[in-house]
Amino acid sequence: MNNWIDYAQIKVEVRFKAVFEYYNLQFTIKGREIVCACPLPLHAGDRDNNNAFHVSLEKNCFNCFTHCGGGNIIDFIQHMENLSFDDDGFRKAALFLQEHFLADNSSQNPTDEEKPDKKKQEAPLVNKPLTFSLENRLKYDHPWMIQEKGFSLELVKKFGIGWCKTGLMAGRIVYPVHNTKGELVAYIGRALTQKDENQRGKYLVPSQFHKHLELWNFHRIREKKKLLRDFGLIVVEGFNDALRLIDQGFENVVALMGCSMSDEQERMILSVTDKIVLFLDNNEAGNEGTKSIHKRLIHRAFVKVIQYPENSDKIQPEDFTKDELIELFEQNKTGDQDGQ
Ligand SMILES: [Zn+2]
């Protein structure tokens, strides 16, 4: 690791805007300033005050007008990464910035002729773990999940799903998404009103998040080898479909977060099982998705496609009760393994 640090260069060249984007923070730019709610972990004041935190774009310095005080970009990282406020913490924060934001400049090897552009292309695309959590800012007992969808408070709490009061996801139900290692990498927000859906879409996905790299619930089931061996892996489209199945005792489920399967998702699925149960939505998009996924997996695994009951008014897994699910799986047990 390169331990040489140019503090002056970091203070000037690493810009708050890039660091804010790295942390997925919502902000507005007013004139020569970034203005937003205070993102600092120590902040004890009103988290909803979207005017509390100011960054001077000229000076590359921040100030929280409530309690936290101000500082430069290195100080900011000491706060955000919970580092100590001494020389050691300052050094670690600077190193963090250098590695994350000045990587191309930090190469001290004169024989390294690799072009930065080429290097960038070759770096594998990953979702960076979030450095914040909405855990304490969510309302878990929102009627949409509890009354309308019929999930228990215990279940939604266990999966960290709740209604978000503030920030980018305000007014939406947010679903935490983890990578294969179980690190939190994003929150996806579902609209609850038609107006919000029309304006920002039914599902709001943070711009830096690559949905195709993850499978929802994968990190929880990947080690359950016996369950996967005996019953295979059920693949559904949405969060609530997966939750419904989990709630009814079918833990071996992942959600694609859509009706298509990426190459990465395919690799993840095949890495844990060779028995796959496709249970996508019973509509045009779902049927198309099922066909295409089936075609890709059929030569590499046993694939079962769940057939909805004839003349059924149910369009997605979340519409089934426990007894109906058991009956459906029972009915689908017999018949062609190819699901044709
Ligand atoms: Zn503050």
Residues whose N, C-alpha, C, O or C-beta is under 5 A from the ligand:
A	BS01	ZN	C38 L40 H43 C64 H67 C68
